[in-house]
Amino acid sequence: MDSVAGPGGPHINVEAISAGALSGEFPDYGRAIERFARSQTEAWMQNFAADIYKAEEHAVDADVADHLIDEPSEQYFNAREGMKAVVSLRRQREGVTWITATPHRKLLLYALGELIAQSPQKPRIEELELLLAEAEGWVKDQAWRACEQHWDDALSRFLMEELARPDLDSSLRPRLIKIAARSGRDPVPDFVAIADRVTVARRLQMVYDLMATALRDEPKWKDDEAIRRARAELLLQHFGPDERELSLALIDALTSHDLRAAAAKLSKGNLALLNSTLPMLSSDVAGLLCCLAATAGLNIDQAAVRLLSTGEVADGYAAVQAMLIADSAGLRARLFEAMSHKRYNVRRLAFRALTDGATAEERLKLLAAARDHGSDVRRTFADRMESCRWPEAIGALVDFAERRPQLLHASCDGDLVVQVQSRACCCASVGRI
């Protein structure tokens, strides 16, 4: 079993080798589980986090990035397949209740969920109930994926309990809506049933999800948007006046993308509710409402700080956009803070905003973008210098021309590289941009 269990082992015969090792009257399931669990720990994603980050940031060439992103799944493929084989074999003999008593229950529950989701054969209802009752954290999505594939109305109580949770993961919420809308059902009654026992923040999240989630039986484009809006507005009938108006503004912002028009409709009571609820919203909903709050003239400083702190692209991007809309005192200082964000998309947006009207002192700070580890930020620096013409940038542009493979890596547009090289050569010869 060691020949296939370890990270990087051959991706062949994992199931057959596992079955052979666990044959006989008294198979040692515990030893097999321990071996595959150890391999998953050895090859788990955090061991590859630094390399994956480099790939996502375009800090390495495209071919290298593809390899870095694919490597983790290749490394622990055998461990996961082996764990599935162990669960499958023991499930046939003993059922699945033994899983809850093992120290590796999360890995085993994930394997069971994957087995059920991939099988066309309907599982026993007790297996699905065990998945939903025991799954936690990163296992939850796999458990609900299995239940979505083999839904039984006996699981409805689990669905209602999950929908009412205030800490639902943003990646799981669309799946739950699709389950609620199974077989053409209207999902709104399920949301109405829990509306009175959840927080304002969760109700706004429900409106957001009803608008953002496409269901399988709906048409595309504008017709789909109209259907979603009608569905969301049915839910709003069960909200109080201020909450209903704020929800309508959220819907307007999602559909028309006209924040000024949406903000203009908000009363003082609506704005007070928005201001008090913003700190409690999940980041995906908070991003849009933070921009709406900024448009309405509310102070969004703390909300922007929270969004930037998640390290996620969408959250950071929304935070910078909201700060630019608010245009309050200290804006440029906060934009400089955003220049240290984890994601290049956010750093690039902040850099573009800061180059407009930059003082001589700020220009010297912004030259750091020329040395950013992400090639997209370096490329944006070169592109902005085409129009900004900062004398302070001459050295960096000359460096670009001389060290193109390292500084403007191979995925960059060739014409831009030629332009930058040409500009840099001109700088070197005449001493100006």
C-alpha positions as CSV (number, residue, x, y, z in Angstrom):
1,M,0.0,0.0,0.0
2,D,2.9,2.3,0.6
3,S,3.7,2.2,-3.1
4,V,0.6,4.1,-4.0
5,A,-0.2,6.0,-0.7
6,G,2.6,8.4,-0.7
7,P,2.5,11.8,-2.4
8,G,3.6,11.5,-6.0
9,G,3.0,7.7,-6.3
10,P,1.8,6.2,-9.6
11,H,-1.8,7.0,-10.4
12,I,-2.7,3.4,-11.2
13,N,-4.4,0.5,-9.5
14,V,-5.0,2.5,-6.2
15,E,-8.4,0.8,-5.8
16,A,-7.2,-2.7,-6.6
17,I,-4.2,-2.4,-4.4
18,S,-6.3,-1.1,-1.5
19,A,-8.8,-4.0,-2.0
20,G,-6.0,-6.5,-2.0
21,A,-4.5,-5.1,1.2
22,L,-7.8,-5.2,2.9
23,S,-8.9,-8.6,1.8
24,G,-9.3,-11.4,4.3
25,E,-11.4,-12.1,7.3
26,F,-10.0,-9.4,9.5
27,P,-8.9,-6.4,7.3
28,D,-6.8,-3.8,9.1
29,Y,-8.9,-0.7,8.1
30,G,-7.3,1.4,10.8
31,R,-3.8,1.0,9.4
32,A,-4.9,1.8,5.9
33,I,-6.8,4.9,7.1
34,E,-3.8,6.1,9.0
35,R,-1.5,5.6,6.0
36,F,-3.7,7.5,3.6
37,A,-4.5,10.2,6.2
38,R,-0.7,10.7,6.7
39,S,-0.3,11.2,2.9
40,Q,-3.1,13.7,2.8
41,T,-1.5,15.7,5.6
42,E,1.9,15.5,3.8
43,A,0.5,16.8,0.6
44,W,-2.2,19.1,1.8
45,M,-2.7,22.5,0.1
46,Q,-1.0,24.6,2.7
47,N,2.3,22.9,1.8
48,F,1.9,24.4,-1.7
49,A,0.5,27.7,-0.6
50,A,3.6,29.8,-1.4
51,D,4.0,28.3,-4.9
52,I,0.3,28.6,-5.7
53,Y,0.4,32.2,-4.6
54,K,3.3,32.9,-7.0
55,A,1.3,31.4,-9.8
56,E,-1.9,33.3,-9.0
57,E,0.1,36.5,-8.8
58,H,1.7,35.9,-12.2
59,A,5.1,36.1,-10.4
60,V,6.3,33.2,-12.6
61,D,6.0,32.3,-16.3
62,A,2.7,30.9,-17.5
63,D,4.0,27.3,-18.0
64,V,5.5,27.2,-14.6
65,A,2.3,28.7,-13.1
66,D,0.2,25.9,-14.6
67,H,2.5,23.3,-13.1
68,L,2.4,24.9,-9.7
69,I,-1.4,25.1,-9.7
70,D,-1.8,21.5,-10.9
71,E,0.8,19.9,-8.6
72,P,-1.1,19.7,-5.3
73,S,-4.1,17.8,-6.8
74,E,-1.6,15.4,-8.5
75,Q,0.3,14.9,-5.3
76,Y,-2.6,13.9,-3.1
77,F,-4.8,12.2,-5.8
78,N,-3.7,8.8,-4.6
79,A,-4.3,9.6,-1.0
80,R,-7.9,10.7,-1.6
81,E,-8.6,7.8,-4.0
82,G,-7.2,5.4,-1.5
83,M,-9.3,6.8,1.3
84,K,-12.4,6.5,-0.9
85,A,-11.5,2.9,-1.6
86,V,-11.1,2.1,2.2
87,V,-14.5,3.8,2.9
88,S,-16.1,2.0,0.1
89,L,-14.9,-1.4,1.2
90,R,-15.7,-0.9,4.9
91,R,-19.0,0.7,4.0
92,Q,-20.0,-2.6,2.3
93,R,-19.3,-4.6,5.4
94,E,-20.2,-2.3,8.3
95,G,-22.2,0.6,7.0
96,V,-20.9,4.1,7.8
97,T,-21.6,4.9,11.5
98,W,-18.0,3.8,12.5
99,I,-16.8,7.0,10.8
100,T,-17.9,9.3,13.6
101,A,-15.7,7.5,16.1
102,T,-12.4,7.8,14.2
103,P,-9.8,10.6,14.6
104,H,-9.8,11.2,10.8
105,R,-13.6,11.7,10.6
106,K,-13.3,14.8,8.4
107,L,-11.2,13.0,5.7
108,L,-13.5,10.0,5.9
109,L,-16.7,12.1,5.7
110,Y,-15.3,13.9,2.7
111,A,-14.5,10.6,1.0
112,L,-18.0,9.3,1.7
113,G,-19.5,12.4,0.3
114,E,-17.4,12.1,-2.8
115,L,-18.3,8.5,-3.3
116,I,-22.0,9.2,-2.9
117,A,-21.9,12.3,-5.2
118,Q,-20.1,10.3,-7.9
119,S,-22.4,7.3,-7.8
120,P,-25.7,7.0,-9.8
121,Q,-27.0,4.6,-7.2
122,K,-29.2,6.2,-4.5
123,P,-27.6,5.8,-1.0
124,R,-29.5,5.0,2.2
125,I,-31.1,8.0,3.8
126,E,-29.2,7.3,7.0
127,E,-25.9,7.9,5.1
128,L,-27.0,11.3,3.9
129,E,-28.3,12.2,7.4
130,L,-25.0,11.2,8.9
131,L,-23.1,13.4,6.3
132,L,-25.2,16.5,7.1
133,A,-25.2,15.9,10.8
134,E,-21.4,15.4,11.2
135,A,-19.8,17.5,8.4
136,E,-18.0,20.6,9.4
137,G,-15.8,23.3,7.8
138,W,-14.4,22.3,4.4
139,V,-16.3,19.0,4.4
140,K,-19.7,20.7,4.3
141,D,-19.8,21.6,0.6
142,Q,-19.0,18.0,-0.3
143,A,-21.7,16.7,2.0
144,W,-24.3,19.0,0.5
145,R,-23.1,18.1,-3.0
146,A,-23.8,14.5,-2.3
147,C,-27.3,15.4,-0.9
148,E,-28.0,17.6,-3.9
149,Q,-27.2,14.7,-6.2
150,H,-29.5,12.3,-4.3
151,W,-32.0,14.6,-2.6
152,D,-34.7,13.2,-0.3
153,D,-37.4,15.4,1.2
154,A,-36.6,13.7,4.5
155,L,-33.5,15.9,4.6
156,S,-35.6,19.1,4.6
157,R,-35.1,19.8,8.3
158,F,-31.3,19.9,7.7
159,L,-31.8,22.3,4.8
160,M,-33.9,24.7,6.9
161,E,-31.4,24.6,9.8
162,E,-28.5,25.3,7.5
163,L,-30.3,28.2,5.7
164,A,-30.9,29.8,9.1
165,R,-27.2,29.8,10.1
166,P,-25.7,33.3,10.4
167,D,-22.2,32.1,9.4
168,L,-22.9,30.3,6.1
169,D,-19.9,30.1,3.8
170,S,-20.4,32.1,0.6
171,S,-19.4,29.1,-1.5
172,L,-22.1,26.9,0.0
173,R,-25.0,29.4,-0.2
174,P,-25.7,29.0,-4.0
175,R,-25.9,25.2,-3.6
176,L,-28.4,25.5,-0.8
177,I,-30.6,27.8,-3.0
178,K,-30.5,25.3,-5.8
179,I,-31.5,22.5,-3.5
180,A,-34.4,24.6,-2.2
181,A,-35.4,25.1,-5.8
182,R,-35.2,21.4,-6.6
183,S,-37.6,20.0,-9.3
184,G,-38.8,23.5,-10.2
185,R,-39.9,24.4,-6.7
186,D,-40.1,28.0,-5.7
187,P,-37.3,28.5,-3.1
188,V,-38.8,31.7,-1.6
189,P,-41.2,29.9,0.9
190,D,-38.2,28.3,2.6
191,F,-36.6,31.7,3.0
192,V,-39.9,33.2,4.3
193,A,-40.2,30.4,6.8
194,I,-36.9,31.3,8.5
195,A,-37.0,35.1,7.9
196,D,-38.3,35.9,11.4
197,R,-35.6,34.0,13.2
198,V,-32.5,35.2,11.4
199,T,-30.6,38.6,11.7
200,V,-31.0,41.6,9.4
201,A,-27.6,40.8,7.9
202,R,-28.7,37.2,7.0
203,R,-31.9,38.5,5.4
204,L,-30.0,40.9,3.2
205,Q,-27.7,38.0,2.4
206,M,-30.8,36.0,1.4
207,V,-31.9,38.8,-1.0
208,Y,-28.4,38.9,-2.5
209,D,-28.3,35.2,-3.0
210,L,-31.7,35.1,-4.7
211,M,-30.5,37.7,-7.1
212,A,-27.0,36.2,-7.7
213,T,-27.9,32.5,-8.1
214,A,-29.0,31.2,-11.5
215,L,-31.3,28.2,-11.4
216,R,-31.1,25.5,-14.0
217,D,-34.6,25.9,-15.4
218,E,-34.4,29.7,-16.0
219,P,-33.7,31.5,-19.3
220,K,-30.6,33.6,-19.8
221,W,-29.9,37.3,-19.7
222,K,-32.6,39.8,-19.0
223,D,-35.5,37.3,-18.6
224,D,-33.5,35.5,-16.0
225,E,-32.8,38.8,-14.2
226,A,-36.5,39.7,-14.2
227,I,-37.3,36.3,-12.7
228,R,-34.8,36.6,-10.0
229,R,-36.0,40.1,-9.1
230,A,-39.6,39.0,-8.9
231,R,-38.5,36.2,-6.6
232,A,-36.5,38.4,-4.3
233,E,-39.3,41.0,-4.1
234,L,-41.7,38.3,-2.9
235,L,-39.3,37.8,0.0
236,L,-39.2,41.5,0.7
237,Q,-42.9,41.5,1.5
238,H,-42.0,39.9,4.8
239,F,-39.5,42.6,5.8
240,G,-40.1,45.8,7.8
241,P,-40.2,49.1,5.9
242,D,-36.6,50.2,6.3
243,E,-35.3,46.8,5.6
244,R,-37.5,46.4,2.5
245,E,-36.3,49.7,1.1
246,L,-32.6,48.9,1.7
247,S,-33.1,45.5,0.1
248,L,-34.7,47.2,-3.0
249,A,-31.6,49.4,-3.2
250,L,-29.4,46.3,-3.1
251,I,-31.4,44.8,-5.9
252,D,-31.2,48.0,-7.9
253,A,-27.5,48.1,-7.4
254,L,-27.1,44.5,-8.6
255,T,-29.3,44.9,-11.7
256,S,-28.8,48.5,-12.9
257,H,-25.3,49.0,-11.4
258,D,-26.4,52.7,-10.9
259,L,-25.3,53.3,-7.4
260,R,-26.3,57.0,-7.5
261,A,-29.9,56.2,-8.4
262,A,-30.1,53.4,-5.8
263,A,-28.6,55.6,-3.0
264,A,-30.9,58.6,-3.9
265,K,-33.9,56.5,-2.9
266,L,-32.7,55.8,0.6
267,S,-34.3,57.6,3.5
268,K,-32.6,58.5,6.8
269,G,-34.1,55.4,8.4
270,N,-32.8,53.3,5.5
271,L,-29.3,54.8,5.9
272,A,-29.3,54.3,9.6
273,L,-30.1,50.6,9.1
274,L,-27.4,50.3,6.4
275,N,-24.8,52.0,8.7
276,S,-25.6,49.7,11.7
277,T,-25.7,46.5,9.6
278,L,-22.6,47.0,7.4
279,P,-20.2,45.7,10.1
280,M,-22.1,42.4,10.4
281,L,-22.5,41.6,6.7
282,S,-20.6,38.8,5.0
283,S,-17.9,40.2,2.8
284,D,-19.5,39.5,-0.5
285,V,-22.6,41.4,0.4
286,A,-20.7,44.1,2.3
287,G,-18.6,44.9,-0.8
288,L,-21.5,46.1,-2.8
289,L,-23.3,47.8,0.1
290,C,-20.1,49.5,1.2
291,C,-20.0,51.1,-2.3
292,L,-23.7,52.0,-1.9
293,A,-23.0,53.5,1.6
294,A,-20.1,55.6,0.2
295,T,-22.3,56.9,-2.6
296,A,-24.9,57.9,0.0
297,G,-22.3,59.8,2.0
298,L,-21.8,57.4,5.0
299,N,-18.5,56.8,6.6
300,I,-17.1,53.5,5.2
301,D,-13.6,53.6,6.6
302,Q,-14.0,50.6,9.0
303,A,-15.9,48.6,6.5
304,A,-13.2,49.2,3.9
305,V,-10.5,48.1,6.4
306,R,-12.4,44.9,7.1
307,L,-12.8,44.2,3.4
308,L,-9.1,44.8,2.7
309,S,-8.2,42.5,5.6
310,T,-9.7,39.4,4.1
311,G,-7.0,39.2,1.4
312,E,-9.6,38.3,-1.2
313,V,-9.6,39.9,-4.7
314,A,-13.3,40.8,-4.8
315,D,-13.3,42.2,-1.2
316,G,-10.2,44.3,-1.7
317,Y,-11.4,45.6,-5.1
318,A,-14.7,46.7,-3.6
319,A,-12.9,48.3,-0.7
320,V,-10.8,50.5,-3.0
321,Q,-13.7,51.3,-5.1
322,A,-15.7,52.4,-2.1
323,M,-12.8,54.5,-0.8
324,L,-12.6,56.2,-4.2
325,I,-16.3,56.9,-4.2
326,A,-16.2,58.3,-0.7
327,D,-13.2,60.5,-1.5
328,S,-12.8,61.4,2.2
329,A,-9.9,62.9,4.1
330,G,-7.0,60.5,4.3
331,L,-7.9,58.7,1.1
332,R,-4.4,58.7,-0.4
333,A,-3.0,57.3,2.9
334,R,-5.5,54.4,2.8
335,L,-4.7,53.8,-0.9
336,F,-1.1,53.5,-0.1
337,E,-2.1,50.9,2.5
338,A,-4.0,49.0,-0.2
339,M,-0.7,48.9,-2.2
340,S,0.5,46.2,0.2
341,H,-2.6,44.0,-0.4
342,K,-2.1,40.3,-1.0
343,R,-3.7,40.4,-4.5
344,Y,-2.2,42.1,-7.5
345,N,-5.7,43.2,-8.8
346,V,-6.1,45.4,-5.7
347,R,-2.6,46.7,-5.7
348,R,-2.9,47.6,-9.4
349,L,-6.2,49.5,-8.8
350,A,-4.7,51.4,-5.9
351,F,-1.6,52.3,-7.9
352,R,-3.7,53.6,-10.9
353,A,-5.6,55.9,-8.5
354,L,-2.5,57.1,-6.8
355,T,-0.7,58.1,-9.9
356,D,-3.2,60.8,-10.6
357,G,-2.0,63.9,-8.9
358,A,0.9,62.2,-7.1
359,T,3.3,64.6,-5.4
360,A,7.0,64.3,-5.8
361,E,7.3,62.5,-2.4
362,E,4.4,60.1,-3.4
363,R,6.1,59.4,-6.7
364,L,9.2,58.1,-5.0
365,K,7.0,55.7,-2.9
366,L,5.1,54.6,-6.0
367,L,8.3,53.6,-7.8
368,A,8.0,50.4,-5.6
369,A,5.4,49.2,-8.1
370,A,8.2,48.7,-10.6
371,R,9.6,46.0,-8.3
372,D,6.3,44.4,-7.4
373,H,6.4,40.6,-7.5
374,G,3.3,40.5,-9.7
375,S,4.1,41.0,-13.4
376,D,0.7,42.7,-13.9
377,V,1.5,45.5,-11.5
378,R,4.9,46.0,-13.1
379,R,3.2,46.1,-16.5
380,T,0.7,48.7,-15.2
381,F,3.6,50.7,-13.9
382,A,5.2,50.8,-17.3
383,D,1.9,51.5,-19.0
384,R,1.1,54.4,-16.7
385,M,4.6,55.9,-17.2
386,E,3.8,56.2,-20.9
387,S,1.3,58.9,-20.1
388,C,2.5,60.2,-16.7
389,R,6.1,60.8,-17.8
390,W,7.7,60.9,-14.4
391,P,11.4,61.8,-14.5
392,E,11.8,59.6,-11.3
393,A,10.8,56.6,-13.4
394,I,13.6,56.7,-15.9
395,G,15.8,54.3,-14.0
396,A,13.0,51.8,-13.5
397,L,12.1,51.9,-17.2
398,V,15.7,51.5,-18.3
399,D,15.8,48.5,-15.9
400,F,12.7,47.1,-17.7
401,A,14.5,47.4,-21.1
402,E,17.6,45.7,-19.9
403,R,16.0,42.9,-17.8
404,R,12.7,42.2,-19.7
405,P,12.6,38.4,-19.0
406,Q,12.7,39.0,-15.3
407,L,10.6,42.2,-15.0
408,L,8.0,41.9,-17.7
409,H,7.6,38.2,-17.8
410,A,6.8,36.2,-20.9
411,S,3.0,36.4,-20.6
412,C,3.0,40.2,-21.1
413,D,1.9,41.7,-24.4
414,G,4.8,41.8,-26.8
415,D,3.8,45.2,-28.2
416,L,3.8,46.8,-24.8
417,V,7.3,45.4,-24.0
418,V,8.6,46.9,-27.3
419,Q,7.0,50.2,-26.4
420,V,8.5,50.1,-22.9
421,Q,11.9,49.2,-24.2
422,S,11.7,51.9,-26.8
423,R,10.7,54.5,-24.2
424,A,13.5,53.3,-21.9
425,C,16.1,53.6,-24.6
426,C,14.8,57.1,-25.3
427,C,15.1,57.9,-21.6
428,A,18.7,56.7,-21.4
429,S,19.7,58.7,-24.4
430,V,18.0,62.1,-23.8
431,G,17.5,61.9,-20.0
432,R,13.8,62.5,-20.0
433,I,10.5,60.8,-20.6
